[in-house]
Amino acid sequence: METAPQDIYLPSDYMPLVIQLAAAIGFVIFAIVVNHLVGPKRNSKIKDAAFESGLESVGNARTPVSVKYFLTAILFVLFDVEIIFMYPWAVNFRELGMMGFFSMLTFMAMLLVGFVYII
């Protein structure tokens, strides 16, 4: 089996990826250097203290958190993962046919079981 000329990847095809990666790394290095040069140089007890709208902190900040907040976070992750898998399925819905439809129904049923378990 011969490969068509358009199937051959050249190193220059990856140049946009290399440029974007270099720009991202360059921006991070630039931000760290500027922060070091412009940022505050002296630490003191007053500068390191937490500032809450000018009010002094009261009590311990390490109090237990209600389980309902964790429940909300887990539900967010559950629905976020659902959307991540449903978007490509919706784009290719017609090509997948009935097998793809039943696969998605199975996936949704498993997510529903997880949802009921969490609630």
C-alpha positions as MATLAB code, in Angstrom:
seq = 'METAPQDIYLPSDYMPLVIQLAAAIGFVIFAIVVNHLVGPKRNSKIKDAAFESGLESVGNARTPVSVKYFLTAILFVLFDVEIIFMYPWAVNFRELGMMGFFSMLTFMAMLLVGFVYII';
ca = [
       0.000    0.000    0.000;
       1.490    3.284   -1.100;
       1.020    6.494    0.787;
      -0.393    9.473   -1.002;
       1.754   12.637   -1.051;
      -0.696   14.402    1.293;
      -0.262   11.610    3.894;
       3.453   12.290    4.377;
       4.085   14.517    7.383;
       7.048   16.834    7.262;
       8.751   18.446   10.255;
       7.465   21.813    9.030;
       3.898   20.584    9.616;
       4.578   20.701   13.360;
       5.939   24.260   13.299;
       2.707   25.932   14.567;
       2.722   23.582   17.560;
       6.378   24.328   18.292;
       5.759   28.080   18.001;
       2.781   27.943   20.357;
       4.695   25.830   22.878;
       7.686   28.200   22.730;
       5.403   31.224   23.171;
       3.725   29.635   26.202;
       7.036   28.744   27.855;
       8.421   32.186   26.998;
       5.414   33.891   28.577;
       5.799   31.877   31.785;
       9.502   32.714   32.027;
       8.769   36.386   31.269;
       6.075   36.534   33.974;
       8.379   34.955   36.570;
      11.246   37.331   35.752;
       9.003   40.425   35.813;
       7.463   39.301   39.102;
      10.920   38.892   40.597;
      12.093   42.307   39.364;
       8.965   44.329   40.137;
       7.534   42.408   43.091;
       7.917   43.329   46.752;
      11.349   42.735   48.226;
      10.738   42.897   51.972;
       8.507   40.620   53.986;
       7.030   41.688   57.274;
       4.386   40.413   59.640;
       1.921   43.062   58.450;
       2.518   42.343   54.747;
       2.161   38.589   55.237;
      -1.085   38.896   57.208;
      -4.379   38.004   55.519;
      -6.419   41.019   54.439;
     -10.190   40.610   54.561;
     -11.785   43.950   53.668;
      -9.940   45.656   56.486;
     -11.454   43.403   59.157;
      -9.399   41.293   61.497;
      -9.784   37.537   61.092;
     -11.865   35.856   63.765;
     -11.507   32.210   64.719;
      -9.722   29.358   63.046;
      -9.845   29.149   59.253;
      -9.463   25.362   59.333;
     -13.014   24.499   60.292;
     -14.647   21.409   58.786;
     -16.426   21.926   55.470;
     -19.926   20.601   54.922;
     -20.199   17.431   52.845;
     -22.769   19.169   50.620;
     -19.962   21.208   49.033;
     -18.129   18.034   48.080;
     -21.373   16.656   46.679;
     -21.711   19.725   44.474;
     -18.135   19.298   43.239;
     -18.690   15.620   42.426;
     -21.896   16.438   40.538;
     -20.032   19.077   38.542;
     -17.329   16.574   37.591;
     -19.969   13.981   36.686;
     -21.793   16.300   34.296;
     -18.552   17.763   32.964;
     -17.298   14.299   31.995;
     -20.690   13.566   30.463;
     -20.467   16.616   28.204;
     -16.872   15.792   27.241;
     -18.021   12.434   25.865;
     -21.364   13.587   24.471;
     -20.000   16.381   22.274;
     -18.007   14.144   19.877;
     -20.889   11.673   19.857;
     -23.355   14.413   18.880;
     -21.068   15.606   16.083;
     -20.828   12.082   14.612;
     -24.353   10.965   15.482;
     -25.443   10.051   11.940;
     -22.283    8.116   11.081;
     -22.390    6.044   14.291;
     -25.828    4.603   13.576;
     -27.839    2.551   16.031;
     -24.735    1.018   17.633;
     -23.508    4.482   18.582;
     -26.965    5.378   19.865;
     -27.152    2.321   22.120;
     -23.586    2.892   23.294;
     -24.545    6.411   24.367;
     -27.681    5.101   26.080;
     -25.491    2.662   28.022;
     -23.112    5.476   28.936;
     -26.006    7.688   30.079;
     -27.425    4.806   32.140;
     -24.077    4.381   33.920;
     -23.952    8.105   34.631;
     -27.516    7.971   35.923;
     -26.522    5.167   38.304;
     -23.627    7.327   39.533;
     -25.946   10.312   39.903;
     -28.469    8.310   41.945;
     -25.645    6.896   44.080;
     -24.330   10.392   44.836;
     -27.747   11.789   45.691;
];
